[in-house]
Amino acid sequence: MIDKRKLRLSLKLTFVLILGIIILLLLPFTFSRYFREAESEAKVDIAFYLLDATYQTDNIKLLNMIPRPEPYVFTFTIANFRDDVRSDIDLEYEIELRTTTNIPLQYVLHRNHIMNNIIINSEIINDNHGTFFKIMQTNPVEMRYQQNNQNTYTLFVTFSLDYDEAKYQDLIESIELNIRSKQIID
């Protein structure tokens, strides 16, 4: 014969066990062996540096290029100020030139009219669509916020007379100018 008292006790224990499992499933718990607690408070301002949007990325379309002894010349400027407003932070930037490889051109980049080529790395890469690009990079340049800084760059593009052939007449070369900058944190 079944003892009613034991049956009621086992039903209560089963109910409490099922209720406990449901509560554990509904409440997220994390059990860990080690526990640390810390409090912190910080007031963080967002710093914006000043580079005119037209300076950050630009495309130079080289239309109607013909082979000639003198190079084609393009100039651009990077500054940490505009009018009477200056950057609030120290920044560092580097320049990347990305060109198509349709025409065999030579590229030389000078900074502030100093006549040495500042392109340090040049490689040809192939993208997902089978197009080849030439990527050229410069060393990083720092601009401190305490004073107005401006660098003028001159890009010399040479289309040598050695390539005075009909197969180069209808080709267009494109230069993409990218300026990557970041905040310097000392």
C-alpha angles and dihedrals in degrees: 000000000000118000107231093205094055090045092053091047093050091047090051092048091048091049092049091047093050090045090050092050091050091050091049091051093049096046117063111230132183119196118195136169095226126041130188129179127197138168126206137174126196136171106209124184122201113240120215122195122206122242118143109247092234089061096054100067128005137161124220113200111203102207125172094010115170129186110266138154096245119067127243108249128214125178131198135168134217118197139167092218141052122193104323097335120097133187116272095215143047110257140187126206139179130197126231124190115199115190137175116243098226096114125035098243130164119223128203123176123197129187123215094349093296104141103227125103110250095192104115102173130037125173139157116231134184119224128210092272095055095256117140120223132184112223118199124182138187133211116270117270123208125218118191118211096223092080140025111268127190129173122192116205127199120199116201115198115190123198102189122223087234088079097056093133133130094242091069096051100091099035123111124206121205128201120198114198115205125182114195115194137176139180117263112229114195 
